[in-house]
């Protein structure tokens, strides 16, 4: 089976992929992006995030990114296509811009005003939307609310459709049918050189963690498809 590298969403860490790592086998790994998880306290930059993904690839791999991780995975695939044998982008088909950036900045300001910088509120949020095992993994990995401004700055001028269009390999766009981040999915699909769009009924933005087994099957299907092509 082709190796799989998982890239987490904003504020989370590689720990968010604990369930997928169980299914994907010993060659799979999850990276921590700058400013997150074991790298909390580092400044997040897009170049640094791409480097983190590429450093996690020992041989050409299927790169799977969720939310922020999806955008980073696209950038890594565009800039290092020889390292990325295939791309799975989940919950990351909303064009970056002010309408996407503003809610995150507002949430950051509100949370950082709290005595614990919003840590308890964030933990409760994930406990309310994720299965207990996934919520514990996310919380134990740390919730890096402080990284939001650096992420917003890093993607202010990111032309995601152009970057996606330069990647020649197979791309799977996977969205929950209730995910607000799927708004521009058709434009993303049109930009892919070799793309397909998959909807998971009745799933929201946290599809990979809420429906972990189902999402893992989709990832393994993509991995097997790449192996057959080879």
N, C-alpha and C positions, 0 to 999 in steps of 0.2 A: 504494500500500500504506500502511496506517496505520502511524504511527511506533511503535517498540517501545522500551521502557525496561527494562533488566535490573537486578535488585537482587541482590547477592551474599549468600553465607552468612557465618556467624560466622567471624572471624579472617581472612577472605579479602579480596578487593577486586574492583573492576570488571574487572580483568585476567582473572579466572576465566572471563569470558564471551567471550574472544577468538574462539573458534570460532563461537559463535552470531552475533557481530557480522559475521563474514564472510558468513554466509548471509542475515542479516536485511536487509542493504542499507544505503545511506548515511544513511537517516533513523533508524537504530537507534543507541542509545547505552547505556552502562553507567555507573552512578553509583558513587561511593565513599561509604559510610556513615561517620558520625563515628567516629573511632577506628580506621579501617581505611584501607589504601592510602595515597593522597596526603593523607588527613586523619588519619593515625596520630598519636597524641598528644592529639587532641581527646577530650573526654569523650563517650561514647555516651549519648544519651537517646533515648527513643522520639519525642518531639516533634522533635528535631534530625534523626533519621533520616527521619521523614515529610517534613520540609522538604527534605532532600537529594533525595528522590524527586520531589517536586513541582517543585523547581527544575530538574530534568532534563527536565521535560515542557514542550515549547514549544507543542504543541497536543494535544488529547485523544489519548491513546496507550494501547496495550496494555501493561500493566505486568506484568512477569514476575519473580517472586521465588522464590529457592531457599533452603530451610532458614530461617535468620534472615531472609533477604530476603523470604521468603513471608509471614511475620508482619508485617513492615514494610509490604509491599505491601498487605496486607489493611487495615492501619490507614490507609494513604494513600488507598485507595479509599473507605473508610468516611467519611473526613473531607473528602475532596475528590472526590466522585463526578463532578463536572463535568469533571475533568481526566483521569479514568480511563475510557476507552472499553471496556475489558475487562481481565480479571484472570486471570493464570495463576499458580497456586500449586503449587510442586513441592517435595515432601519437607517439608511444613509442616502436616501434619494430626494433630499430637499436641498435646493440650491442655497449655498451660504449667502448671507446678506443680512441687512439690518433686521428684517422680520424674524430671522432665526437667532440673531445675536442678542437683540434687546431683552427677550425674556430671561436669558441666562444671566445677563448683567444685572438685571433687576433682582433676580433670585439671589445672586451672589451678594449684593449690597444688603439685602434683608437678612440673610443668614449670618453674615459676618458681623452684624450688629448685636447678635445674641451673645450671652456670656460664654457659651461653649462653641461659638462660631457655627452654630446650627447643627452640631454633631448629633445631638439627641433627636432633633426633628428629622434629619436625614435618615438616621437609623430607623425611625418609625415609618418613614415613607417606604423604605425598601422592605421592611417587615410586613407592610400592608399589601404590597403588590407582588412579592416573590414567594415561592414555596420556602418553608423554613430552612431547609438545607442550603438553598441558594442564597437566601438572605443572610444567613450566618457567614457564608464564605465571603460575600461582598463586604459585610461589616468588619470581619476579621482582617480583610485586606486593606481596610482604611478607605475613608470617603474624603477625597481631596477637594473640598469646595473652594479652597483658596486658589486653585489653578485656573478657574474660569476666565479671568481677564486675559491671562497669557494665551489661552486657547483661542479666545475671540480675536485677539490681535493677530495670531498666527494665521488665521483663516480669512482675514479681512480682504485679502486680494487673491484668494485661492480660486483659480478657474478650474473647477472640478470637472466640467464637461470636456474641456480641452485635454486635461490630463488623462481622463478616462479614455478618450478617443485615441490616444497615442499607444495604449496598451493593446498588443495584438492577440493576446491569449484569451481563453474562454472565461467568461464572467457570468456569474449567477447573481441576480438581484433578488433578494428574498425579503419580503415585507409581510408583516401582519396586516390583515385586511382593515384593522382599526388603527393602524399606526399613522399618526399625523405627519411623520417624516417621509411618507411615500408620495407626497404631493406632486413632485416632478419626476416620478419614476419613468414615465414614457420618454421624457427627454434624455434621461440617463440611458435607457435601453437603446434609443436611437444613436447615442454616442458610442456605444460598445461596438468594437470590431467583430466580436463573436459573443453575443449576449443572449440571455434568456431571463424572463421575469417569472417569479414564482410568488403566489399569494398563499398565505396560511390563514384559512378562515377563522374569524372570531379571536384573532390574536392581536395584541397591541405592540407598543414599542419595545417592551422587554421580552419579546418572543424567545430569544435564545435561552433565557434563564427561566421563564415561566413554563415554556414547553420544551424543556431541555432535550428530552429523548427524541421528540419529533424533529427538532432542529438538527440534532446530531445525525439523524438518518439522512436529512437533506445534504449535510456536509459530506457524509460518507458516499452518498450517491454521486456528488460532484467529484470526489476523489477517484472513485471507480471509473467515472467517465474519462477523466484525464489519463488514467492507466490504460484504458482501452484505446485511446487515441495514439498512445505511444507504441 
